[in-house]
Amino acid sequence: MFSGFWSWVLVILIVVAIFSADRLPELKKLAEEGFEALKKGKKSVEEKIAKAKSDRERSNRNK
């Protein structure tokens, strides 16, 4: 029915649902905050990369 990996994933999900069902909204909120932080970090890194590229192009033109 399930392969070894997916059977363990199913067991873990069932255990989490049974023993921490009251904490699931809190975990969802933490996960959403984490994803928002990742998006902000990614945007910041992309801006820094773009700035570095433009600075490098500008220095290459001045040579």
mmCIF file of the N, C-alpha and C atoms, coordinates in Angstrom:
data_MODEL
# 
_entry.id   MODEL 
# 
loop_
_atom_site.group_PDB 
_atom_site.id 
_atom_site.type_symbol 
_atom_site.label_atom_id 
_atom_site.label_alt_id 
_atom_site.label_comp_id 
_atom_site.label_asym_id 
_atom_site.label_entity_id 
_atom_site.label_seq_id 
_atom_site.pdbx_PDB_ins_code 
_atom_site.Cartn_x 
_atom_site.Cartn_y 
_atom_site.Cartn_z 
_atom_site.occupancy 
_atom_site.B_iso_or_equiv 
_atom_site.pdbx_formal_charge 
_atom_site.auth_seq_id 
_atom_site.auth_comp_id 
_atom_site.auth_asym_id 
_atom_site.auth_atom_id 
_atom_site.pdbx_PDB_model_num 
ATOM 1   N N  . MET A 1 1  ? 0.824  -1.194 0.000   1.00 0.00 ? 1  MET A N  1 
ATOM 2   C CA . MET A 1 1  ? 0.000  0.000  0.000   1.00 0.00 ? 1  MET A CA 1 
ATOM 3   C C  . MET A 1 1  ? 0.871  1.261  0.000   1.00 0.00 ? 1  MET A C  1 
ATOM 4   N N  . PHE A 1 2  ? 1.738  1.406  0.979   1.00 0.00 ? 2  PHE A N  1 
ATOM 5   C CA . PHE A 1 2  ? 2.639  2.552  1.041   1.00 0.00 ? 2  PHE A CA 1 
ATOM 6   C C  . PHE A 1 2  ? 4.069  2.046  1.022   1.00 0.00 ? 2  PHE A C  1 
ATOM 7   N N  . SER A 1 3  ? 4.939  2.856  0.484   1.00 0.00 ? 3  SER A N  1 
ATOM 8   C CA . SER A 1 3  ? 6.348  2.496  0.568   1.00 0.00 ? 3  SER A CA 1 
ATOM 9   C C  . SER A 1 3  ? 6.842  2.799  1.981   1.00 0.00 ? 3  SER A C  1 
ATOM 10  N N  . GLY A 1 4  ? 8.044  2.425  2.307   1.00 0.00 ? 4  GLY A N  1 
ATOM 11  C CA . GLY A 1 4  ? 8.581  2.616  3.659   1.00 0.00 ? 4  GLY A CA 1 
ATOM 12  C C  . GLY A 1 4  ? 8.590  4.061  4.103   1.00 0.00 ? 4  GLY A C  1 
ATOM 13  N N  . PHE A 1 5  ? 9.054  4.942  3.234   1.00 0.00 ? 5  PHE A N  1 
ATOM 14  C CA . PHE A 1 5  ? 9.137  6.361  3.587   1.00 0.00 ? 5  PHE A CA 1 
ATOM 15  C C  . PHE A 1 5  ? 7.765  6.949  3.843   1.00 0.00 ? 5  PHE A C  1 
ATOM 16  N N  . TRP A 1 6  ? 6.832  6.717  2.944   1.00 0.00 ? 6  TRP A N  1 
ATOM 17  C CA . TRP A 1 6  ? 5.511  7.328  3.070   1.00 0.00 ? 6  TRP A CA 1 
ATOM 18  C C  . TRP A 1 6  ? 4.722  6.761  4.241   1.00 0.00 ? 6  TRP A C  1 
ATOM 19  N N  . SER A 1 7  ? 4.976  5.513  4.599   1.00 0.00 ? 7  SER A N  1 
ATOM 20  C CA . SER A 1 7  ? 4.284  4.957  5.768   1.00 0.00 ? 7  SER A CA 1 
ATOM 21  C C  . SER A 1 7  ? 4.762  5.657  7.039   1.00 0.00 ? 7  SER A C  1 
ATOM 22  N N  . TRP A 1 8  ? 6.070  5.971  7.112   1.00 0.00 ? 8  TRP A N  1 
ATOM 23  C CA . TRP A 1 8  ? 6.573  6.701  8.276   1.00 0.00 ? 8  TRP A CA 1 
ATOM 24  C C  . TRP A 1 8  ? 6.031  8.121  8.311   1.00 0.00 ? 8  TRP A C  1 
ATOM 25  N N  . VAL A 1 9  ? 5.932  8.763  7.175   1.00 0.00 ? 9  VAL A N  1 
ATOM 26  C CA . VAL A 1 9  ? 5.365  10.113 7.122   1.00 0.00 ? 9  VAL A CA 1 
ATOM 27  C C  . VAL A 1 9  ? 3.919  10.079 7.616   1.00 0.00 ? 9  VAL A C  1 
ATOM 28  N N  . LEU A 1 10 ? 3.160  9.096  7.185   1.00 0.00 ? 10 LEU A N  1 
ATOM 29  C CA . LEU A 1 10 ? 1.771  8.965  7.613   1.00 0.00 ? 10 LEU A CA 1 
ATOM 30  C C  . LEU A 1 10 ? 1.689  8.730  9.117   1.00 0.00 ? 10 LEU A C  1 
ATOM 31  N N  . VAL A 1 11 ? 2.530  7.874  9.652   1.00 0.00 ? 11 VAL A N  1 
ATOM 32  C CA . VAL A 1 11 ? 2.535  7.609  11.098  1.00 0.00 ? 11 VAL A CA 1 
ATOM 33  C C  . VAL A 1 11 ? 2.870  8.877  11.874  1.00 0.00 ? 11 VAL A C  1 
ATOM 34  N N  . ILE A 1 12 ? 3.869  9.606  11.419  1.00 0.00 ? 12 ILE A N  1 
ATOM 35  C CA . ILE A 1 12 ? 4.257  10.845 12.106  1.00 0.00 ? 12 ILE A CA 1 
ATOM 36  C C  . ILE A 1 12 ? 3.123  11.862 12.062  1.00 0.00 ? 12 ILE A C  1 
ATOM 37  N N  . LEU A 1 13 ? 2.474  12.002 10.928  1.00 0.00 ? 13 LEU A N  1 
ATOM 38  C CA . LEU A 1 13 ? 1.357  12.938 10.838  1.00 0.00 ? 13 LEU A CA 1 
ATOM 39  C C  . LEU A 1 13 ? 0.215  12.552 11.773  1.00 0.00 ? 13 LEU A C  1 
ATOM 40  N N  . ILE A 1 14 ? -0.078 11.282 11.876  1.00 0.00 ? 14 ILE A N  1 
ATOM 41  C CA . ILE A 1 14 ? -1.143 10.831 12.770  1.00 0.00 ? 14 ILE A CA 1 
ATOM 42  C C  . ILE A 1 14 ? -0.774 11.109 14.226  1.00 0.00 ? 14 ILE A C  1 
ATOM 43  N N  . VAL A 1 15 ? 0.454  10.819 14.599  1.00 0.00 ? 15 VAL A N  1 
ATOM 44  C CA . VAL A 1 15 ? 0.897  11.063 15.976  1.00 0.00 ? 15 VAL A CA 1 
ATOM 45  C C  . VAL A 1 15 ? 0.847  12.549 16.305  1.00 0.00 ? 15 VAL A C  1 
ATOM 46  N N  . VAL A 1 16 ? 1.312  13.375 15.382  1.00 0.00 ? 16 VAL A N  1 
ATOM 47  C CA . VAL A 1 16 ? 1.277  14.821 15.610  1.00 0.00 ? 16 VAL A CA 1 
ATOM 48  C C  . VAL A 1 16 ? -0.164 15.299 15.734  1.00 0.00 ? 16 VAL A C  1 
ATOM 49  N N  . ALA A 1 17 ? -1.040 14.817 14.899  1.00 0.00 ? 17 ALA A N  1 
ATOM 50  C CA . ALA A 1 17 ? -2.438 15.228 14.944  1.00 0.00 ? 17 ALA A CA 1 
ATOM 51  C C  . ALA A 1 17 ? -3.105 14.805 16.248  1.00 0.00 ? 17 ALA A C  1 
ATOM 52  N N  . ILE A 1 18 ? -2.776 13.636 16.753  1.00 0.00 ? 18 ILE A N  1 
ATOM 53  C CA . ILE A 1 18 ? -3.415 13.150 17.979  1.00 0.00 ? 18 ILE A CA 1 
ATOM 54  C C  . ILE A 1 18 ? -2.886 13.878 19.216  1.00 0.00 ? 18 ILE A C  1 
ATOM 55  N N  . PHE A 1 19 ? -1.576 13.990 19.319  1.00 0.00 ? 19 PHE A N  1 
ATOM 56  C CA . PHE A 1 19 ? -0.988 14.491 20.553  1.00 0.00 ? 19 PHE A CA 1 
ATOM 57  C C  . PHE A 1 19 ? -0.779 15.996 20.593  1.00 0.00 ? 19 PHE A C  1 
ATOM 58  N N  . SER A 1 20 ? -0.898 16.671 19.490  1.00 0.00 ? 20 SER A N  1 
ATOM 59  C CA . SER A 1 20 ? -0.701 18.130 19.541  1.00 0.00 ? 20 SER A CA 1 
ATOM 60  C C  . SER A 1 20 ? -1.731 18.853 18.686  1.00 0.00 ? 20 SER A C  1 
ATOM 61  N N  . ALA A 1 21 ? -2.934 18.334 18.644  1.00 0.00 ? 21 ALA A N  1 
ATOM 62  C CA . ALA A 1 21 ? -3.974 18.968 17.833  1.00 0.00 ? 21 ALA A CA 1 
ATOM 63  C C  . ALA A 1 21 ? -4.281 20.377 18.326  1.00 0.00 ? 21 ALA A C  1 
ATOM 64  N N  . ASP A 1 22 ? -4.179 20.593 19.632  1.00 0.00 ? 22 ASP A N  1 
ATOM 65  C CA . ASP A 1 22 ? -4.448 21.922 20.160  1.00 0.00 ? 22 ASP A CA 1 
ATOM 66  C C  . ASP A 1 22 ? -3.351 22.916 19.814  1.00 0.00 ? 22 ASP A C  1 
ATOM 67  N N  . ARG A 1 23 ? -2.178 22.446 19.436  1.00 0.00 ? 23 ARG A N  1 
ATOM 68  C CA . ARG A 1 23 ? -1.060 23.329 19.093  1.00 0.00 ? 23 ARG A CA 1 
ATOM 69  C C  . ARG A 1 23 ? -0.941 23.580 17.592  1.00 0.00 ? 23 ARG A C  1 
ATOM 70  N N  . LEU A 1 24 ? -1.771 22.938 16.784  1.00 0.00 ? 24 LEU A N  1 
ATOM 71  C CA . LEU A 1 24 ? -1.649 23.092 15.332  1.00 0.00 ? 24 LEU A CA 1 
ATOM 72  C C  . LEU A 1 24 ? -1.833 24.538 14.869  1.00 0.00 ? 24 LEU A C  1 
ATOM 73  N N  . PRO A 1 25 ? -2.809 25.315 15.389  1.00 0.00 ? 25 PRO A N  1 
ATOM 74  C CA . PRO A 1 25 ? -2.897 26.718 14.956  1.00 0.00 ? 25 PRO A CA 1 
ATOM 75  C C  . PRO A 1 25 ? -1.633 27.517 15.278  1.00 0.00 ? 25 PRO A C  1 
ATOM 76  N N  . GLU A 1 26 ? -1.038 27.225 16.432  1.00 0.00 ? 26 GLU A N  1 
ATOM 77  C CA . GLU A 1 26 ? 0.203  27.905 16.813  1.00 0.00 ? 26 GLU A CA 1 
ATOM 78  C C  . GLU A 1 26 ? 1.335  27.526 15.858  1.00 0.00 ? 26 GLU A C  1 
ATOM 79  N N  . LEU A 1 27 ? 1.415  26.251 15.511  1.00 0.00 ? 27 LEU A N  1 
ATOM 80  C CA . LEU A 1 27 ? 2.446  25.804 14.575  1.00 0.00 ? 27 LEU A CA 1 
ATOM 81  C C  . LEU A 1 27 ? 2.240  26.411 13.193  1.00 0.00 ? 27 LEU A C  1 
ATOM 82  N N  . LYS A 1 28 ? 0.986  26.540 12.779  1.00 0.00 ? 28 LYS A N  1 
ATOM 83  C CA . LYS A 1 28 ? 0.686  27.163 11.487  1.00 0.00 ? 28 LYS A CA 1 
ATOM 84  C C  . LYS A 1 28 ? 1.154  28.612 11.479  1.00 0.00 ? 28 LYS A C  1 
ATOM 85  N N  . LYS A 1 29 ? 0.878  29.326 12.572  1.00 0.00 ? 29 LYS A N  1 
ATOM 86  C CA . LYS A 1 29 ? 1.292  30.729 12.664  1.00 0.00 ? 29 LYS A CA 1 
ATOM 87  C C  . LYS A 1 29 ? 2.816  30.853 12.602  1.00 0.00 ? 29 LYS A C  1 
ATOM 88  N N  . LEU A 1 30 ? 3.511  29.972 13.317  1.00 0.00 ? 30 LEU A N  1 
ATOM 89  C CA . LEU A 1 30 ? 4.980  29.994 13.290  1.00 0.00 ? 30 LEU A CA 1 
ATOM 90  C C  . LEU A 1 30 ? 5.517  29.695 11.895  1.00 0.00 ? 30 LEU A C  1 
ATOM 91  N N  . ALA A 1 31 ? 4.891  28.748 11.212  1.00 0.00 ? 31 ALA A N  1 
ATOM 92  C CA . ALA A 1 31 ? 5.326  28.406 9.855   1.00 0.00 ? 31 ALA A CA 1 
ATOM 93  C C  . ALA A 1 31 ? 5.115  29.581 8.909   1.00 0.00 ? 31 ALA A C  1 
ATOM 94  N N  . GLU A 1 32 ? 3.973  30.256 9.030   1.00 0.00 ? 32 GLU A N  1 
ATOM 95  C CA . GLU A 1 32 ? 3.709  31.416 8.168   1.00 0.00 ? 32 GLU A CA 1 
ATOM 96  C C  . GLU A 1 32 ? 4.720  32.517 8.419   1.00 0.00 ? 32 GLU A C  1 
ATOM 97  N N  . GLU A 1 33 ? 5.046  32.763 9.695   1.00 0.00 ? 33 GLU A N  1 
ATOM 98  C CA . GLU A 1 33 ? 6.043  33.788 10.016  1.00 0.00 ? 33 GLU A CA 1 
ATOM 99  C C  . GLU A 1 33 ? 7.405  33.414 9.441   1.00 0.00 ? 33 GLU A C  1 
ATOM 100 N N  . GLY A 1 34 ? 7.730  32.133 9.498   1.00 0.00 ? 34 GLY A N  1 
ATOM 101 C CA . GLY A 1 34 ? 9.000  31.671 8.946   1.00 0.00 ? 34 GLY A CA 1 
ATOM 102 C C  . GLY A 1 34 ? 9.060  31.868 7.443   1.00 0.00 ? 34 GLY A C  1 
ATOM 103 N N  . PHE A 1 35 ? 7.967  31.569 6.751   1.00 0.00 ? 35 PHE A N  1 
ATOM 104 C CA . PHE A 1 35 ? 7.942  31.752 5.298   1.00 0.00 ? 35 PHE A CA 1 
ATOM 105 C C  . PHE A 1 35 ? 8.040  33.228 4.930   1.00 0.00 ? 35 PHE A C  1 
ATOM 106 N N  . GLU A 1 36 ? 7.386  34.095 5.711   1.00 0.00 ? 36 GLU A N  1 
ATOM 107 C CA . GLU A 1 36 ? 7.486  35.533 5.440   1.00 0.00 ? 36 GLU A CA 1 
ATOM 108 C C  . GLU A 1 36 ? 8.922  36.006 5.636   1.00 0.00 ? 36 GLU A C  1 
ATOM 109 N N  . ALA A 1 37 ? 9.588  35.512 6.670   1.00 0.00 ? 37 ALA A N  1 
ATOM 110 C CA . ALA A 1 37 ? 10.981 35.889 6.914   1.00 0.00 ? 37 ALA A CA 1 
ATOM 111 C C  . ALA A 1 37 ? 11.876 35.401 5.776   1.00 0.00 ? 37 ALA A C  1 
ATOM 112 N N  . LEU A 1 38 ? 11.602 34.201 5.278   1.00 0.00 ? 38 LEU A N  1 
ATOM 113 C CA . LEU A 1 38 ? 12.381 33.687 4.149   1.00 0.00 ? 38 LEU A CA 1 
ATOM 114 C C  . LEU A 1 38 ? 12.193 34.544 2.909   1.00 0.00 ? 38 LEU A C  1 
ATOM 115 N N  . LYS A 1 39 ? 10.958 34.976 2.664   1.00 0.00 ? 39 LYS A N  1 
ATOM 116 C CA . LYS A 1 39 ? 10.690 35.822 1.499   1.00 0.00 ? 39 LYS A CA 1 
ATOM 117 C C  . LYS A 1 39 ? 11.430 37.151 1.616   1.00 0.00 ? 39 LYS A C  1 
ATOM 118 N N  . LYS A 1 40 ? 11.411 37.741 2.826   1.00 0.00 ? 40 LYS A N  1 
ATOM 119 C CA . LYS A 1 40 ? 12.116 39.014 3.035   1.00 0.00 ? 40 LYS A CA 1 
ATOM 120 C C  . LYS A 1 40 ? 13.615 38.832 2.849   1.00 0.00 ? 40 LYS A C  1 
ATOM 121 N N  . GLY A 1 41 ? 14.133 37.740 3.381   1.00 0.00 ? 41 GLY A N  1 
ATOM 122 C CA . GLY A 1 41 ? 15.564 37.464 3.238   1.00 0.00 ? 41 GLY A CA 1 
ATOM 123 C C  . GLY A 1 41 ? 15.950 37.247 1.788   1.00 0.00 ? 41 GLY A C  1 
ATOM 124 N N  . LYS A 1 42 ? 15.119 36.523 1.052   1.00 0.00 ? 42 LYS A N  1 
ATOM 125 C CA . LYS A 1 42 ? 15.390 36.281 -0.363  1.00 0.00 ? 42 LYS A CA 1 
ATOM 126 C C  . LYS A 1 42 ? 15.389 37.585 -1.143  1.00 0.00 ? 42 LYS A C  1 
ATOM 127 N N  . LYS A 1 43 ? 14.420 38.444 -0.835  1.00 0.00 ? 43 LYS A N  1 
ATOM 128 C CA . LYS A 1 43 ? 14.335 39.737 -1.525  1.00 0.00 ? 43 LYS A CA 1 
ATOM 129 C C  . LYS A 1 43 ? 15.574 40.572 -1.226  1.00 0.00 ? 43 LYS A C  1 
ATOM 130 N N  . SER A 1 44 ? 16.004 40.562 0.023   1.00 0.00 ? 44 SER A N  1 
ATOM 131 C CA . SER A 1 44 ? 17.190 41.320 0.411   1.00 0.00 ? 44 SER A CA 1 
ATOM 132 C C  . SER A 1 44 ? 18.432 40.819 -0.320  1.00 0.00 ? 44 SER A C  1 
ATOM 133 N N  . VAL A 1 45 ? 18.588 39.511 -0.402  1.00 0.00 ? 45 VAL A N  1 
ATOM 134 C CA . VAL A 1 45 ? 19.748 38.935 -1.090  1.00 0.00 ? 45 VAL A CA 1 
ATOM 135 C C  . VAL A 1 45 ? 19.706 39.269 -2.575  1.00 0.00 ? 45 VAL A C  1 
ATOM 136 N N  . GLU A 1 46 ? 18.523 39.173 -3.182  1.00 0.00 ? 46 GLU A N  1 
ATOM 137 C CA . GLU A 1 46 ? 18.400 39.500 -4.608  1.00 0.00 ? 46 GLU A CA 1 
ATOM 138 C C  . GLU A 1 46 ? 18.749 40.958 -4.864  1.00 0.00 ? 46 GLU A C  1 
ATOM 139 N N  . GLU A 1 47 ? 18.335 41.871 -3.958  1.00 0.00 ? 47 GLU A N  1 
ATOM 140 C CA . GLU A 1 47 ? 18.674 43.289 -4.120  1.00 0.00 ? 47 GLU A CA 1 
ATOM 141 C C  . GLU A 1 47 ? 20.181 43.505 -4.012  1.00 0.00 ? 47 GLU A C  1 
ATOM 142 N N  . LYS A 1 48 ? 20.819 42.812 -3.072  1.00 0.00 ? 48 LYS A N  1 
ATOM 143 C CA . LYS A 1 48 ? 22.266 42.957 -2.908  1.00 0.00 ? 48 LYS A CA 1 
ATOM 144 C C  . LYS A 1 48 ? 23.018 42.416 -4.118  1.00 0.00 ? 48 LYS A C  1 
ATOM 145 N N  . ILE A 1 49 ? 22.527 41.324 -4.676  1.00 0.00 ? 49 ILE A N  1 
ATOM 146 C CA . ILE A 1 49 ? 23.151 40.753 -5.871  1.00 0.00 ? 49 ILE A CA 1 
ATOM 147 C C  . ILE A 1 49 ? 23.014 41.712 -7.042  1.00 0.00 ? 49 ILE A C  1 
ATOM 148 N N  . ALA A 1 50 ? 21.826 42.295 -7.214  1.00 0.00 ? 50 ALA A N  1 
ATOM 149 C CA . ALA A 1 50 ? 21.604 43.241 -8.302  1.00 0.00 ? 50 ALA A CA 1 
ATOM 150 C C  . ALA A 1 50 ? 22.501 44.467 -8.145  1.00 0.00 ? 50 ALA A C  1 
ATOM 151 N N  . LYS A 1 51 ? 22.650 44.948 -6.914  1.00 0.00 ? 51 LYS A N  1 
ATOM 152 C CA . LYS A 1 51 ? 23.506 46.106 -6.659  1.00 0.00 ? 51 LYS A CA 1 
ATOM 153 C C  . LYS A 1 51 ? 24.963 45.766 -6.965  1.00 0.00 ? 51 LYS A C  1 
ATOM 154 N N  . ALA A 1 52 ? 25.400 44.580 -6.555  1.00 0.00 ? 52 ALA A N  1 
ATOM 155 C CA . ALA A 1 52 ? 26.790 44.174 -6.814  1.00 0.00 ? 52 ALA A CA 1 
ATOM 156 C C  . ALA A 1 52 ? 27.044 44.054 -8.309  1.00 0.00 ? 52 ALA A C  1 
ATOM 157 N N  . LYS A 1 53 ? 26.077 43.501 -9.051  1.00 0.00 ? 53 LYS A N  1 
ATOM 158 C CA . LYS A 1 53 ? 26.233 43.387 -10.502 1.00 0.00 ? 53 LYS A CA 1 
ATOM 159 C C  . LYS A 1 53 ? 26.325 44.756 -11.154 1.00 0.00 ? 53 LYS A C  1 
ATOM 160 N N  . SER A 1 54 ? 25.457 45.676 -10.723 1.00 0.00 ? 54 SER A N  1 
ATOM 161 C CA . SER A 1 54 ? 25.493 47.005 -11.331 1.00 0.00 ? 54 SER A CA 1 
ATOM 162 C C  . SER A 1 54 ? 26.785 47.731 -10.977 1.00 0.00 ? 54 SER A C  1 
ATOM 163 N N  . ASP A 1 55 ? 27.260 47.558 -9.746  1.00 0.00 ? 55 ASP A N  1 
ATOM 164 C CA . ASP A 1 55 ? 28.535 48.167 -9.354  1.00 0.00 ? 55 ASP A CA 1 
ATOM 165 C C  . ASP A 1 55 ? 29.691 47.601 -10.168 1.00 0.00 ? 55 ASP A C  1 
ATOM 166 N N  . ARG A 1 56 ? 29.672 46.284 -10.409 1.00 0.00 ? 56 ARG A N  1 
ATOM 167 C CA . ARG A 1 56 ? 30.725 45.651 -11.184 1.00 0.00 ? 56 ARG A CA 1 
ATOM 168 C C  . ARG A 1 56 ? 30.694 46.131 -12.634 1.00 0.00 ? 56 ARG A C  1 
ATOM 169 N N  . GLU A 1 57 ? 29.488 46.249 -13.212 1.00 0.00 ? 57 GLU A N  1 
ATOM 170 C CA . GLU A 1 57 ? 29.368 46.742 -14.580 1.00 0.00 ? 57 GLU A CA 1 
ATOM 171 C C  . GLU A 1 57 ? 29.849 48.187 -14.678 1.00 0.00 ? 57 GLU A C  1 
ATOM 172 N N  . ARG A 1 58 ? 29.506 48.974 -13.676 1.00 0.00 ? 58 ARG A N  1 
ATOM 173 C CA . ARG A 1 58 ? 29.926 50.373 -13.669 1.00 0.00 ? 58 ARG A CA 1 
ATOM 174 C C  . ARG A 1 58 ? 31.445 50.487 -13.572 1.00 0.00 ? 58 ARG A C  1 
ATOM 175 N N  . SER A 1 59 ? 32.075 49.618 -12.749 1.00 0.00 ? 59 SER A N  1 
ATOM 176 C CA . SER A 1 59 ? 33.532 49.668 -12.619 1.00 0.00 ? 59 SER A CA 1 
ATOM 177 C C  . SER A 1 59 ? 34.203 49.150 -13.897 1.00 0.00 ? 59 SER A C  1 
ATOM 178 N N  . ASN A 1 60 ? 33.580 48.194 -14.582 1.00 0.00 ? 60 ASN A N  1 
ATOM 179 C CA . ASN A 1 60 ? 34.140 47.703 -15.836 1.00 0.00 ? 60 ASN A CA 1 
ATOM 180 C C  . ASN A 1 60 ? 34.064 48.764 -16.938 1.00 0.00 ? 60 ASN A C  1 
ATOM 181 N N  . ARG A 1 61 ? 33.033 49.575 -16.917 1.00 0.00 ? 61 ARG A N  1 
ATOM 182 C CA . ARG A 1 61 ? 32.903 50.646 -17.926 1.00 0.00 ? 61 ARG A CA 1 
ATOM 183 C C  . ARG A 1 61 ? 33.947 51.748 -17.709 1.00 0.00 ? 61 ARG A C  1 
ATOM 184 N N  . ASN A 1 62 ? 34.299 51.975 -16.447 1.00 0.00 ? 62 ASN A N  1 
ATOM 185 C CA . ASN A 1 62 ? 35.241 53.041 -16.126 1.00 0.00 ? 62 ASN A CA 1 
ATOM 186 C C  . ASN A 1 62 ? 36.679 52.669 -16.425 1.00 0.00 ? 62 ASN A C  1 
ATOM 187 N N  . LYS A 1 63 ? 36.961 51.432 -16.735 1.00 0.00 ? 63 LYS A N  1 
ATOM 188 C CA . LYS A 1 63 ? 38.347 51.001 -17.018 1.00 0.00 ? 63 LYS A CA 1 
ATOM 189 C C  . LYS A 1 63 ? 38.779 51.407 -18.388 1.00 0.00 ? 63 LYS A C  1 
# 
